[in-house]
Amino acid sequence: MKNYIFFLISLLIFISCNQKPKADYLIINGSIIDGLGNPAIKADLLIRKGTMEIIKLGESVSALEIIDATNLIISPGFIDVHNHSDQSINDPLKKLNEGFIRQGVTTIVGGPDGRWSPTTLRKLISGYDSLGIGTNVAFYVGHNGIRSEVMRDDQNRIPTIDELSQMKALVREGMEMGAIGLSTGLMYTPGLFSETQELIALAKEVKPFGGIYDSHVRNPVHAFVASHREVIEISTSAKITGKLGHLKAVGLHNDGAISEVIEMVEESRANGHDIVSDQYPYNGAQTSILEYIILTPSDMNEHNILDSLWTDGHLDAAKNLIKLVLKDPQKRSLIKETSENGENGGFAWLKATGYSSMRVTNSRDYPELVGKYLSQIATEKNMSGFDLVCELIIDSRESVSITLGGVSEKDVQTLLSQPWNMIASDGTHTVESTDSEGHPRSTGTFPRVLGYYVRVLKLFSLEEAIRKMTSFPADIIGFKNRGRIQNGLPADIVIFNPETIVDNATFEQPNLFSSGVVHVFVNGVAVLQNEEMTGKAPGKYLHRKEQLLND
């Protein structure tokens, strides 16, 4: 009898020890799109202790919470490979990254355009650890940040051998910290002062780590094809993957030129070079107001005053002061030189893009100008581009909004359909507002592709769109355990309604949240349920090596 009781107890202990604990969530009745480009399947999805498991439809499983996904798509969480919200989410009020969560984004890649040195990366990562964040974050290590630290105020030259050695060391330091590769912002200071050979030398430092090279190209408006050819030269010389950041053909004179870059990429890929691009699905680049493209000389009395007013948020006072100085013919002449050519060869928006690239997106005083380029308006009014800008600033009661780089919608669609082109926002905003300043890409990029280009225009399939947002970017940045629905992987999941998902943001109201994303899970934790934020912050810094080890 004692032996029998002992046997029963042993059996119960064995069953208890080998019985799986209840799942956290069971998602039923949805259509799973795995992110790899495969057709949707009908199956249920289990989330247990942060990981996912596909199970047969209707299989009896014990879970703490059941989510009915009838008529919904279950997809891997979207990966935004060119994102600028990495700094703002270190603010307790913005840490949830709501604007991107509501798009279905579960991982952002920060530090594009050459922004961050290892010093800054370390501060940001430490902030995430102490504060908690809503999305996962990965990083590029940035050329501009590194060059600024090493060469300080003496930038308009090539680096010395010692300085280049220091920059190489900082690139390696960033990669050892888990960065996915090197990014450059060659249109901006100080990147614009660098030469190609400097960049090749630095790009070679990421190869032992399996990293990539990502670039905001040098002169995307006035040397469109040549600037993208330089990225291909740098990445192929370093024998690493090259990514053309937020690729687009900006300006009236570049209409149709995207085909030349596409041919160039196709040729490189045919020759065995891994060249890819990312794109936001809008026919206009970064937005601004006309006052922001005015650059006062540093020795002008009003320069420091304006700088303080902008910095301290006294926008109306700054705008009024700009109106005042532009009314002075002598000061206007000096400002024209700086605004159109930069100071001491430095960056200026009118130098970088110009009047034939800047299109009016919003003007309450002059609604008839919306959709027109500054060059077109100047021709119509028989005046110079700069005088037009000045007169619009002086005469308008409210600021005139522009895109700093207009793009042909045909070119947007031509690039969007390329299989080696992925989706990315280049966005920054994390909270909703009705402000007129900003860009709709920050809150609308991913739903816009799914709602407009897939559902309405049928430019490509839903499965292909999701691949461009999930496994494709994950593979490019070396995150083999993200961007796909497979058993045992971290449960970064988005559940959305394919019939209603839509971007609500426009150029007139760029900061409105998207709708149609119903549930979002980050590392197995619900951050959005029934279209409501849960307040949880399970995101973490994703070290590239750890993503490879977990594959």
C-alpha positions as CSV (number, residue, x, y, z in Angstrom):
1,M,0.0,0.0,0.0
2,K,2.8,2.4,0.9
3,N,4.5,1.6,-2.4
4,Y,1.2,2.4,-4.3
5,I,0.8,5.7,-2.5
6,F,4.4,6.6,-3.1
7,F,3.9,5.7,-6.8
8,L,0.8,8.0,-7.0
9,I,2.6,10.9,-5.4
10,S,5.5,10.4,-7.7
11,L,3.2,10.3,-10.7
12,L,1.4,13.5,-9.7
13,I,4.7,15.3,-9.1
14,F,5.9,14.2,-12.5
15,I,2.8,15.4,-14.2
16,S,2.9,18.7,-12.4
17,C,6.5,19.3,-13.3
18,N,6.0,18.6,-16.9
19,Q,2.7,20.4,-17.4
20,K,3.0,23.7,-19.2
21,P,1.9,26.7,-17.3
22,K,-1.1,28.6,-18.5
23,A,-0.3,30.8,-21.5
24,D,-0.6,34.5,-21.0
25,Y,-2.7,35.0,-24.1
26,L,-4.4,32.9,-26.7
27,I,-5.3,34.7,-29.9
28,I,-8.0,32.9,-31.8
29,N,-9.9,33.1,-35.1
30,G,-7.4,35.4,-36.8
31,S,-5.4,35.1,-40.1
32,I,-1.7,34.8,-39.5
33,I,0.7,36.4,-42.0
34,D,4.1,35.2,-40.9
35,G,6.2,38.1,-42.3
36,L,8.1,36.0,-44.8
37,G,5.9,36.7,-47.7
38,N,3.9,33.5,-47.4
39,P,0.1,33.5,-47.8
40,A,-2.0,34.0,-44.7
41,I,-3.1,30.9,-42.8
42,K,-5.9,30.3,-40.3
43,A,-4.4,29.3,-37.0
44,D,-4.3,30.4,-33.4
45,L,-1.4,32.0,-31.7
46,L,-0.2,31.5,-28.1
47,I,1.9,33.9,-26.1
48,R,3.6,32.4,-23.1
49,K,6.4,34.0,-21.0
50,G,7.3,36.5,-23.8
51,T,7.4,34.0,-26.7
52,M,5.0,32.9,-29.3
53,E,3.7,29.5,-30.5
54,I,1.4,28.8,-33.5
55,I,-1.2,26.1,-32.7
56,K,-4.0,24.5,-34.7
57,L,-7.2,26.4,-35.1
58,G,-9.5,25.5,-32.2
59,E,-7.0,23.5,-30.3
60,S,-7.8,23.4,-26.6
61,V,-5.2,25.4,-24.7
62,S,-5.4,27.0,-21.3
63,A,-4.7,30.8,-21.2
64,L,-5.2,33.6,-18.8
65,E,-6.7,35.8,-21.5
66,I,-8.3,35.0,-24.8
67,I,-8.3,37.5,-27.7
68,D,-10.8,37.0,-30.5
69,A,-9.1,38.1,-33.8
70,T,-12.0,37.3,-36.1
71,N,-11.6,39.2,-39.4
72,L,-8.2,40.6,-38.2
73,I,-4.7,40.0,-39.4
74,I,-2.1,38.7,-36.9
75,S,1.4,39.9,-38.0
76,P,4.9,40.3,-36.7
77,G,5.4,43.7,-35.1
78,F,6.7,46.2,-37.7
79,I,10.3,47.3,-37.6
80,D,11.0,50.9,-38.4
81,V,14.6,50.9,-39.7
82,H,14.9,54.7,-39.9
83,N,13.4,56.4,-36.9
84,H,14.1,59.6,-34.9
85,S,12.0,59.1,-31.8
86,D,14.9,57.4,-30.0
87,Q,15.7,60.6,-28.1
88,S,12.2,61.8,-27.3
89,I,11.2,58.6,-25.6
90,N,13.7,59.3,-22.9
91,D,11.0,61.7,-21.7
92,P,8.6,60.1,-19.1
93,L,5.6,61.7,-21.0
94,K,6.7,60.2,-24.3
95,K,8.3,56.9,-23.2
96,L,5.5,54.7,-24.5
97,N,6.2,55.8,-28.1
98,E,2.4,55.9,-28.7
99,G,2.5,57.4,-32.2
100,F,4.5,54.4,-33.4
101,I,2.7,51.7,-31.3
102,R,-0.6,52.8,-32.9
103,Q,1.0,52.1,-36.3
104,G,1.9,48.6,-35.2
105,V,5.6,49.4,-34.8
106,T,7.3,47.3,-32.1
107,T,11.0,48.0,-32.8
108,I,12.6,51.3,-33.9
109,V,16.1,51.7,-35.2
110,G,17.5,55.0,-34.0
111,G,20.6,57.0,-34.8
112,P,20.2,57.3,-38.6
113,D,21.8,60.2,-40.5
114,G,25.0,59.8,-38.6
115,R,23.6,61.3,-35.4
116,W,25.0,59.5,-32.3
117,S,28.4,58.7,-31.1
118,P,28.9,55.9,-28.5
119,T,28.8,58.6,-25.8
120,T,25.2,59.6,-26.7
121,L,24.2,55.9,-27.2
122,R,25.3,55.1,-23.7
123,K,23.2,57.9,-22.2
124,L,20.1,56.9,-24.2
125,I,20.4,53.2,-23.4
126,S,20.9,54.0,-19.7
127,G,17.8,56.2,-19.8
128,Y,15.7,53.4,-21.3
129,D,16.8,51.0,-18.6
130,S,15.8,53.3,-15.8
131,L,12.6,54.8,-17.4
132,G,11.1,51.9,-19.3
133,I,10.0,52.3,-23.0
134,G,7.1,51.1,-25.1
135,T,9.0,49.9,-28.1
136,N,12.2,48.1,-28.6
137,V,15.1,50.2,-29.8
138,A,18.2,49.3,-31.8
139,F,20.9,51.8,-33.0
140,Y,23.3,52.8,-35.7
141,V,26.5,54.4,-34.5
142,G,26.8,57.7,-36.2
143,H,29.6,59.3,-38.3
144,N,28.5,62.9,-37.6
145,G,28.5,62.3,-33.9
146,I,31.9,60.7,-33.9
147,R,33.4,63.3,-36.2
148,S,32.1,66.1,-34.0
149,E,33.7,64.6,-31.0
150,V,37.1,63.9,-32.6
151,M,37.6,67.0,-34.8
152,R,35.5,69.4,-32.7
153,D,35.2,72.9,-34.3
154,D,37.8,72.3,-37.0
155,Q,35.7,70.3,-39.5
156,N,36.2,71.7,-43.0
157,R,39.1,69.5,-43.8
158,I,40.1,65.8,-44.0
159,P,41.1,64.2,-40.7
160,T,44.6,63.5,-39.7
161,I,45.9,59.9,-39.5
162,D,45.5,60.1,-35.7
163,E,42.0,61.6,-35.9
164,L,40.9,58.9,-38.4
165,S,42.3,56.3,-36.0
166,Q,40.3,57.8,-33.2
167,M,37.1,57.7,-35.3
168,K,37.7,54.1,-36.3
169,A,38.0,53.2,-32.6
170,L,34.7,54.9,-31.8
171,V,33.0,53.0,-34.6
172,R,34.3,49.8,-33.1
173,E,33.2,50.9,-29.7
174,G,29.7,51.5,-31.0
175,M,29.6,48.1,-32.6
176,E,30.8,46.4,-29.5
177,M,27.9,48.1,-27.7
178,G,25.5,46.3,-30.1
179,A,25.0,48.8,-32.9
180,I,23.7,47.4,-36.1
181,G,26.0,49.4,-38.3
182,L,27.4,52.8,-39.3
183,S,25.1,55.6,-40.4
184,T,26.1,58.9,-42.1
185,G,24.3,62.2,-42.8
186,L,26.4,63.5,-45.6
187,M,24.1,66.4,-46.4
188,Y,24.5,67.8,-42.9
189,T,27.4,69.4,-41.0
190,P,30.0,67.9,-40.3
191,G,29.4,65.0,-42.7
192,L,29.3,67.2,-45.7
193,F,33.0,68.0,-45.2
194,S,34.0,64.3,-45.3
195,E,35.5,62.6,-48.4
196,T,34.5,59.2,-49.7
197,Q,37.8,57.5,-48.6
198,E,37.2,58.6,-45.0
199,L,33.8,56.9,-45.1
200,I,35.1,53.7,-46.7
201,A,37.7,53.4,-43.9
202,L,35.1,53.8,-41.2
203,A,32.6,51.4,-42.9
204,K,35.2,48.7,-43.0
205,E,35.3,48.8,-39.2
206,V,31.7,47.4,-39.0
207,K,32.4,44.4,-41.2
208,P,33.9,42.1,-38.5
209,F,30.7,42.7,-36.5
210,G,28.3,41.8,-39.4
211,G,27.1,45.4,-39.6
212,I,25.7,47.5,-42.4
213,Y,26.2,51.0,-43.9
214,D,23.2,53.3,-43.9
215,S,23.4,56.8,-45.4
216,H,21.5,60.0,-45.8
217,V,23.2,60.8,-49.1
218,R,25.4,63.8,-49.8
219,N,23.5,65.8,-52.3
220,P,20.1,64.2,-53.0
221,V,18.7,67.2,-54.9
222,H,21.5,68.6,-57.0
223,A,23.5,65.4,-57.6
224,F,20.8,62.7,-57.1
225,V,22.3,59.8,-59.0
226,A,25.9,60.5,-58.1
227,S,25.1,60.8,-54.4
228,H,23.5,57.4,-54.3
229,R,26.3,55.9,-56.4
230,E,28.7,57.0,-53.6
231,V,26.8,54.9,-51.0
232,I,27.1,51.9,-53.3
233,E,30.8,52.6,-53.7
234,I,31.3,52.9,-49.9
235,S,29.4,49.7,-49.0
236,T,30.9,47.6,-51.8
237,S,34.4,48.7,-51.0
238,A,33.8,47.8,-47.3
239,K,32.1,44.5,-48.5
240,I,29.0,45.1,-46.4
241,T,25.3,45.7,-47.0
242,G,24.5,49.2,-48.1
243,K,21.2,50.9,-47.4
244,L,20.0,54.1,-49.2
245,G,18.3,55.9,-46.4
246,H,14.8,57.4,-47.1
247,L,15.3,57.1,-50.8
248,K,13.3,59.6,-52.9
249,A,13.7,61.8,-56.0
250,V,13.3,65.3,-54.7
251,G,12.5,68.3,-56.8
252,L,10.9,69.2,-60.2
253,H,14.2,68.6,-62.0
254,N,14.5,65.0,-60.6
255,D,11.0,63.9,-61.7
256,G,11.5,60.4,-63.1
257,A,15.1,60.1,-62.0
258,I,14.2,57.4,-59.5
259,S,14.4,55.0,-62.4
260,E,18.1,55.7,-62.8
261,V,18.8,54.8,-59.2
262,I,16.6,51.7,-59.4
263,E,18.7,50.5,-62.4
264,M,21.9,51.2,-60.5
265,V,20.7,49.2,-57.5
266,E,19.5,46.3,-59.7
267,E,22.9,46.2,-61.4
268,S,24.7,46.2,-58.1
269,R,22.5,43.4,-56.8
270,A,23.0,41.4,-59.9
271,N,26.8,41.7,-59.3
272,G,26.4,40.2,-55.9
273,H,26.3,43.4,-53.8
274,D,23.6,43.6,-51.1
275,I,22.2,47.1,-51.8
276,V,18.8,48.0,-50.4
277,S,16.8,51.1,-49.5
278,D,14.0,52.3,-47.2
279,Q,11.2,54.8,-48.0
280,Y,8.4,56.7,-46.3
281,P,5.2,56.6,-48.5
282,Y,4.7,60.4,-48.9
283,N,5.2,62.8,-51.8
284,G,7.0,65.3,-49.6
285,A,10.1,65.2,-47.5
286,Q,10.7,66.9,-44.2
287,T,8.3,69.7,-43.4
288,S,9.1,73.2,-42.2
289,I,7.8,76.8,-42.1
290,L,9.3,79.5,-44.2
291,E,10.9,81.2,-41.2
292,Y,13.0,78.1,-40.4
293,I,14.8,78.2,-43.8
294,I,16.0,81.8,-43.0
295,L,19.6,81.7,-41.8
296,T,21.0,84.9,-40.3
297,P,24.8,85.5,-40.3
298,S,26.4,84.7,-37.0
299,D,27.8,88.2,-36.7
300,M,24.4,89.9,-37.2
301,N,23.1,91.3,-33.9
302,E,19.8,89.5,-34.3
303,H,21.4,86.1,-34.7
304,N,21.9,85.2,-31.0
305,I,18.6,86.8,-30.1
306,L,16.8,84.6,-32.6
307,D,18.7,81.5,-31.5
308,S,17.6,82.1,-27.9
309,L,14.0,82.7,-28.9
310,W,13.7,79.5,-31.0
311,T,15.5,77.5,-28.3
312,D,13.3,78.8,-25.5
313,G,10.1,78.2,-27.5
314,H,9.2,81.9,-28.0
315,L,8.1,81.2,-31.5
316,D,5.9,84.2,-32.1
317,A,8.6,86.6,-30.9
318,A,11.1,84.9,-33.2
319,K,8.8,85.1,-36.2
320,N,8.1,88.8,-35.5
321,L,11.8,89.5,-35.3
322,I,12.4,87.8,-38.6
323,K,9.8,89.9,-40.3
324,L,11.4,93.0,-38.9
325,V,15.0,92.2,-40.1
326,L,13.7,91.1,-43.6
327,K,12.1,94.5,-44.1
328,D,15.6,96.0,-43.9
329,P,17.1,95.8,-47.4
330,Q,20.7,95.7,-46.2
331,K,20.1,92.9,-43.7
332,R,17.9,91.0,-46.2
333,S,20.8,91.0,-48.6
334,L,23.2,89.5,-46.0
335,I,20.6,86.9,-44.9
336,K,20.0,85.9,-48.6
337,E,23.7,85.1,-48.9
338,T,23.8,82.9,-45.8
339,S,20.4,81.3,-46.4
340,E,21.2,80.3,-50.0
341,N,24.8,79.3,-49.5
342,G,25.3,78.4,-45.9
343,E,27.9,80.1,-43.6
344,N,31.5,79.3,-44.3
345,G,30.4,76.4,-46.6
346,G,28.1,74.9,-44.0
347,F,24.6,73.6,-44.2
348,A,21.5,75.6,-45.3
349,W,18.2,74.3,-46.5
350,L,18.0,76.5,-49.5
351,K,21.5,75.4,-50.5
352,A,20.6,71.7,-49.9
353,T,17.3,71.6,-51.7
354,G,16.3,75.0,-53.3
355,Y,13.2,76.7,-54.5
356,S,12.4,74.0,-57.1
357,S,12.2,71.4,-54.4
358,M,10.1,73.2,-51.8
359,R,6.4,72.9,-52.2
360,V,3.7,74.7,-50.1
361,T,1.7,72.3,-48.0
362,N,-0.4,74.6,-45.9
363,S,-1.2,78.3,-45.9
364,R,-4.3,79.8,-44.4
365,D,-3.5,83.2,-45.8
366,Y,-2.8,82.0,-49.3
367,P,-4.6,78.6,-49.8
368,E,-4.3,79.0,-53.6
369,L,-0.5,78.4,-53.2
370,V,-0.9,74.9,-51.7
371,G,0.6,72.3,-53.9
372,K,2.8,74.7,-55.8
373,Y,6.6,74.9,-55.7
374,L,8.3,78.1,-54.6
375,S,10.0,78.3,-57.9
376,Q,6.7,78.1,-59.7
377,I,5.2,80.8,-57.5
378,A,8.2,83.1,-58.0
379,T,8.0,82.7,-61.8
380,E,4.3,83.5,-61.7
381,K,5.0,86.7,-59.6
382,N,8.1,87.6,-61.6
383,M,10.3,87.8,-58.6
384,S,13.3,86.0,-57.2
385,G,12.8,82.9,-55.0
386,F,14.3,84.6,-51.9
387,D,12.2,87.8,-52.3
388,L,9.1,85.5,-52.6
389,V,10.0,83.8,-49.3
390,C,10.6,87.2,-47.6
391,E,7.3,88.7,-48.9
392,L,5.3,85.6,-47.9
393,I,6.9,85.7,-44.4
394,I,6.2,89.5,-44.0
395,D,2.7,89.5,-45.4
396,S,1.3,86.3,-43.9
397,R,-0.5,86.4,-40.5
398,E,0.2,82.7,-40.0
399,S,3.3,80.8,-41.1
400,V,3.4,79.2,-44.5
401,S,4.2,75.5,-44.3
402,I,6.3,73.8,-46.9
403,T,7.9,70.4,-47.6
404,L,11.6,70.8,-48.0
405,G,11.5,68.2,-50.8
406,G,8.6,67.6,-53.1
407,V,8.4,64.2,-54.7
408,S,6.4,62.9,-57.7
409,E,3.7,60.5,-56.6
410,K,4.5,58.3,-59.6
411,D,8.0,58.1,-58.4
412,V,6.8,57.2,-54.9
413,Q,4.9,54.3,-56.2
414,T,7.6,53.1,-58.6
415,L,10.1,52.8,-55.7
416,L,7.6,51.5,-53.2
417,S,7.0,48.4,-55.3
418,Q,10.6,47.4,-55.6
419,P,11.2,44.1,-53.7
420,W,14.5,45.4,-52.2
421,N,12.9,48.5,-50.8
422,M,11.5,48.4,-47.2
423,I,9.2,50.7,-45.3
424,A,10.5,53.2,-42.7
425,S,9.1,56.4,-41.3
426,D,12.0,58.8,-40.7
427,G,9.5,60.1,-38.1
428,T,10.0,61.7,-34.7
429,H,6.7,62.5,-33.0
430,T,5.3,60.2,-30.3
431,V,2.3,62.1,-29.0
432,E,-0.9,63.2,-30.7
433,S,-1.7,66.9,-31.3
434,T,-3.6,69.1,-33.8
435,D,-0.5,71.3,-34.4
436,S,0.2,72.1,-38.0
437,E,3.9,71.6,-37.7
438,G,5.4,68.2,-38.3
439,H,5.2,65.4,-40.9
440,P,2.4,62.8,-41.3
441,R,5.1,60.1,-41.6
442,S,5.5,60.2,-37.8
443,T,2.0,58.9,-37.2
444,G,0.9,57.4,-40.5
445,T,3.7,55.6,-42.4
446,F,2.8,52.0,-41.9
447,P,-1.0,52.3,-41.9
448,R,-0.7,54.4,-45.0
449,V,1.0,51.6,-46.9
450,L,-1.5,49.0,-45.7
451,G,-4.6,51.1,-46.1
452,Y,-3.9,53.2,-49.2
453,Y,-1.2,51.5,-51.3
454,V,-2.4,47.9,-50.5
455,R,-6.1,48.1,-49.9
456,V,-7.0,51.0,-52.2
457,L,-4.4,51.1,-55.0
458,K,-3.5,47.3,-54.8
459,L,0.1,48.2,-55.6
460,F,1.2,44.9,-54.1
461,S,-0.2,42.2,-51.8
462,L,-0.8,42.5,-48.1
463,E,1.8,39.7,-47.5
464,E,4.4,41.6,-49.5
465,A,3.7,44.8,-47.6
466,I,4.2,43.0,-44.3
467,R,7.4,41.4,-45.5
468,K,8.7,44.9,-46.3
469,M,7.9,45.9,-42.7
470,T,9.0,42.8,-40.8
471,S,11.3,39.9,-41.9
472,F,13.1,41.9,-44.6
473,P,14.3,44.7,-42.4
474,A,15.0,42.2,-39.6
475,D,17.2,40.2,-41.8
476,I,19.0,43.3,-43.1
477,I,19.9,44.5,-39.6
478,G,20.8,41.0,-38.4
479,F,17.8,40.4,-36.1
480,K,16.9,36.9,-37.1
481,N,14.7,36.4,-34.1
482,R,12.4,39.3,-34.9
483,G,10.2,40.2,-37.8
484,R,8.5,36.8,-38.2
485,I,5.9,34.6,-36.6
486,Q,7.7,31.4,-35.6
487,N,7.5,29.2,-32.6
488,G,9.8,30.2,-29.7
489,L,10.6,33.7,-30.9
490,P,9.9,36.9,-28.9
491,A,6.3,37.8,-29.2
492,D,6.4,41.2,-31.0
493,I,2.9,41.0,-32.5
494,V,0.5,43.4,-34.2
495,I,-3.2,42.6,-34.8
496,F,-5.0,44.9,-37.2
497,N,-8.1,45.2,-39.3
498,P,-7.1,45.1,-43.0
499,E,-10.4,46.8,-44.0
500,T,-10.1,49.8,-41.7
501,I,-6.5,50.5,-41.0
502,V,-5.7,54.0,-42.2
503,D,-3.4,57.0,-41.7
504,N,-5.4,60.0,-40.4
505,A,-2.5,62.4,-40.5
506,T,-2.2,64.9,-43.4
507,F,0.2,67.7,-44.2
508,E,-2.3,70.1,-42.8
509,Q,-2.8,68.1,-39.6
510,P,0.4,65.9,-39.4
511,N,0.2,64.7,-35.8
512,L,-3.1,62.7,-35.8
513,F,-2.8,59.1,-34.7
514,S,-3.6,56.3,-37.2
515,S,-6.5,53.9,-36.6
516,G,-7.2,50.2,-37.3
517,V,-4.4,48.7,-35.2
518,V,-6.3,46.8,-32.5
519,H,-3.7,45.0,-30.4
520,V,0.1,45.3,-30.1
521,F,2.4,43.1,-28.1
522,V,6.0,43.9,-27.3
523,N,8.1,41.0,-26.0
524,G,4.9,39.3,-25.1
525,V,3.4,42.1,-23.1
526,A,0.2,43.9,-24.3
527,V,1.0,47.6,-24.9
528,L,-2.2,48.2,-26.9
529,Q,-5.5,46.4,-26.3
530,N,-8.7,47.1,-28.1
531,E,-7.1,50.2,-29.5
532,E,-6.3,51.5,-26.0
533,M,-2.8,52.0,-24.6
534,T,-2.2,49.8,-21.5
535,G,0.5,52.0,-20.0
536,K,3.0,49.2,-20.0
537,A,6.6,49.7,-21.1
538,P,8.2,46.3,-21.9
539,G,10.5,47.6,-24.7
540,K,14.2,47.2,-24.4
541,Y,17.5,48.0,-26.1
542,L,18.2,45.3,-28.6
543,H,21.9,44.5,-28.7
544,R,22.7,43.1,-32.2
545,K,24.8,40.2,-30.9
546,E,22.0,39.0,-28.6
547,Q,19.6,38.9,-31.5
548,L,22.0,36.7,-33.4
549,L,22.6,34.4,-30.3
550,N,18.9,34.0,-29.8
551,D,18.3,32.9,-33.4
